[in-house]
Each structure stands twice: as structure tokens, then as C-alpha cells.
Amino acid sequence: MEYKDYYQILGLERSASADEIKAAYRKLVRKYHPDVSKHKDADEKTKEINEAYGVLGDAEKRAAYDELGRGYQQGQQFRPPPDWGEQHAYAGADAEDLFADLFAHMGRGRRGARGGGGGHAFQMPGEDIHAAIAIDLRDAYTGTARQVAMRVPQHDEQGRVHMQEKTLSVNIPKGVTPGQQLRLAGQGHPGIGGGPPGDLYLEIQFNPDPRFRVDGSQVYQNVPVTPWEAALGAGIAVQTPSGQVEVTVPSGSQAGRKLRLKGRGIPASTPGDLYLILEVVLPPADSERARELYQQMARDLAFNPR
């Protein structure tokens, strides 16, 4: 029998990782699948690719293939060592029959294979879709719903591919944080040959807001205060993402001081904290009286910030 170099068929080095094998298989089968390819040998190429992945995609079968076929090249006449079957886990099986089985059968069991009826010899799951969805910070405190529109390929009855608009209603739970991914099972690209569809992964992003900065579940909020509130201390009302709160500004506060409100950050599984960052805002000197007050402060206060 002729030796089949499955690594060469998938365009891989023999040192390829399992992830590299999977990626090469998915790329090639989408290129040559008879439902989408115009290649004249698409059906034969697809069967060959599927057969190669059926062996290399299974760790045990790959190990047997590597050991039994070491030193052979594509197309060479293959004859395994006569005692190979006695030395390995396949003891009792004829080594040549075993290798023929690797060539002819193992690939057809992968990915929910189906046979007979003139159909293709395999099924392939659809690709996953990765997208981003933007929400406001307040939505992370309360949860929200969003409509997501996307274009995905669909196969018609004649096997032709066309793009179709799909709109999904997505429930976003409270407590989500930036970068978190929501998985919607079965909402990815359709499978090939009756295979299951992929999944849709939505990465959470927050709409920019100059008042807030988010780090994981921790939230930082800028809070303007007057010079006298900062210098003398005061109780002030602050509208936070979770509602209005009363906070005390300690006397002698400087711009940039942080007031920590424990547990008032994003309500994740471990709630974050909310940090109020004080911004001292000067009233404008836009009237005669305002200018007089500033001039009096300049005379009476021995203060040089430099």
C-alpha cells in the first residue's frame, strides 16, 4: 500500500501542536468543501483532508501513526515491521491491516461523521463569531437588554452561500466588567454538512464617560468641590452609578484626594469599590465683587503653592 503523509496533506510540520492541526484542518476544509468550493477535485480533496484530521486530530491515533510510519514519505510503498503489533497496545491486530484502517477509516469518525446515501463523509461545526457590544456603566449595575444585528453566511437548498441579516436580543446581566465575554450557544456561523453551528461571543465594552474610569470591578468617579468645601470640610450629595449618596469631604482636602465607598463599584461576584476623586474647582473672577474677594485672599493669606 502507499504511505499517506497526513502532515503534508494538512500543510504542517510533524511537530505541529494540536491547535495548529485543528486550525489547518478548519482552513482547508472550508476551502475545498464541495458545498462552497469550485475546485474540480473538491470532493476528493475534502475526503483526504478529513481523513488526515481524523488521525492527527486524535492524540492516540496520531501517536500510532507517527511511530508506525516513521521514515516514510508520501506515495512510498508502505510495509510495517512484522512485530509492530506485538509490541504496542494494538497487540493481536495485523499491523498492515491496522495502518490501512488508519488510512481508510479513522478519519470518518471525526466531527459527527455520517456516511451512506451519497452524502459527504463528514460534518463540520460552524465557526464561532467574536464581536463587541458597548454599554453604559450604569447598565453594569442594573443589567440591560440589547439588540445585536449581524450578517452571517447561510446555505440555500442548492448549496450556494449567501449573507443573511440576523438580529438577536441579548440580555446583559448586572455585574459585567470590561473585557468579559458573553457566550450565546449556537448563534455563530452555520455548520457544514449538517454539523452544529458555532457560538457567538460578545465582549463587553463600556461607552466612554469623562466622569468615570473603570478598572475591573473598581470604579473611579471625578467629583467637583468648591475651595471652601475642600478647605473647611463639608457634607455633599453625589450622584453615583448606583444612585445618590451623601459623603463627607474631610477638611483640608486637596485636589486628587480619593474617598473610598466600599462595595459601591460594579456588583460583580465580588463587588468592587467606588473611589470618589475630588476636583477643586475655583469660582470665576468674572465680577467686581469676585475680584475683590480674590484680591483680599491674596493679601490676607500667606500662601505660596510653589
Secondary structure, DSSP 8 states (H G I E B T S, - for coil): -B---HHHHHT--TT--HHHHHHHHHHHHHHH-TTT---TTHHHHHHHHHHHHHHHTSHHHHHHHHHHTTT--TT-B----TTHHHHSTTTTS-HHHHHHHHHHTGGGGTTS---STT--S--B----EEEEEEE-HHHHHH-EEEEEEEEEEEE-TTS-EEEEEEEEEEEE-TT--TT-EEEETT-SS--BTT-----EEEEEEE---TTEEEETTEEEEEEEE-HHHHHH-EEEEEEETTEEEEEEE-TT--TT-EEEETT-S--SSS---EEEEEEE------SHHHHHHHHHHHHH------
